[in-house]
Amino acid sequence: MTEETKGPYNGYNSLEELESAVDEYFGEYISEQNQKTKEHIENITPQA
């Protein structure tokens, strides 16, 4: 990304753009972590 195309908000032109990018990134990250946690719990929980 070149200097000319960078917006005022960390490369984004509006706070809404920045927020949606952050939500998208962390949404994916949190989903992955939730899945790993769920698998881990299933692995350590004795199956009755």
MARZANU-170616 format. One record per residue (C-alpha): residue in three letters; z, y, x. Coordinates in steps of 0.2 Angstrom, whole numbers, plus 5000, padded with zeros to 4 digits. Layout:
N
<res:Ala; pz:Z; py:Y; px:X>
...
REM end
This chain:
48
<res:Met; pz:5000; py:5000; px:5000>
<res:Thr; pz:4995; py:5017; px:5008>
<res:Glu; pz:5005; py:5033; px:5007>
<res:Glu; pz:4993; py:5041; px:4995>
<res:Thr; pz:4995; py:5028; px:4982>
<res:Lys; pz:5014; py:5027; px:4982>
<res:Gly; pz:5022; py:5034; px:4967>
<res:Pro; pz:5039; py:5043; px:4968>
<res:Tyr; pz:5049; py:5028; px:4963>
<res:Asn; pz:5048; py:5016; px:4978>
<res:Gly; pz:5029; py:5015; px:4976>
<res:Tyr; pz:5029; py:5015; px:4957>
<res:Asn; pz:5023; py:5030; px:4946>
<res:Ser; pz:5037; py:5029; px:4934>
<res:Leu; pz:5054; py:5022; px:4931>
<res:Glu; pz:5048; py:5011; px:4918>
<res:Glu; pz:5035; py:5003; px:4930>
<res:Leu; pz:5049; py:5000; px:4943>
<res:Glu; pz:5061; py:4993; px:4930>
<res:Ser; pz:5048; py:4981; px:4923>
<res:Ala; pz:5043; py:4975; px:4940>
<res:Val; pz:5062; py:4972; px:4944>
<res:Asp; pz:5065; py:4963; px:4928>
<res:Glu; pz:5050; py:4952; px:4931>
<res:Tyr; pz:5055; py:4948; px:4949>
<res:Phe; pz:5074; py:4944; px:4944>
<res:Gly; pz:5069; py:4935; px:4928>
<res:Glu; pz:5060; py:4923; px:4939>
<res:Tyr; pz:5073; py:4922; px:4952>
<res:Ile; pz:5087; py:4919; px:4939>
<res:Ser; pz:5077; py:4906; px:4930>
<res:Glu; pz:5075; py:4896; px:4946>
<res:Gln; pz:5094; py:4898; px:4950>
<res:Asn; pz:5098; py:4892; px:4932>
<res:Gln; pz:5087; py:4877; px:4934>
<res:Lys; pz:5095; py:4873; px:4951>
<res:Thr; pz:5112; py:4875; px:4944>
<res:Lys; pz:5109; py:4864; px:4929>
<res:Glu; pz:5102; py:4850; px:4940>
<res:His; pz:5116; py:4851; px:4952>
<res:Ile; pz:5129; py:4850; px:4937>
<res:Glu; pz:5119; py:4835; px:4930>
<res:Asn; pz:5120; py:4827; px:4947>
<res:Ile; pz:5139; py:4829; px:4949>
<res:Thr; pz:5144; py:4825; px:4932>
<res:Pro; pz:5148; py:4807; px:4928>
<res:Gln; pz:5137; py:4801; px:4914>
<res:Ala; pz:5148; py:4793; px:4901>
REM end
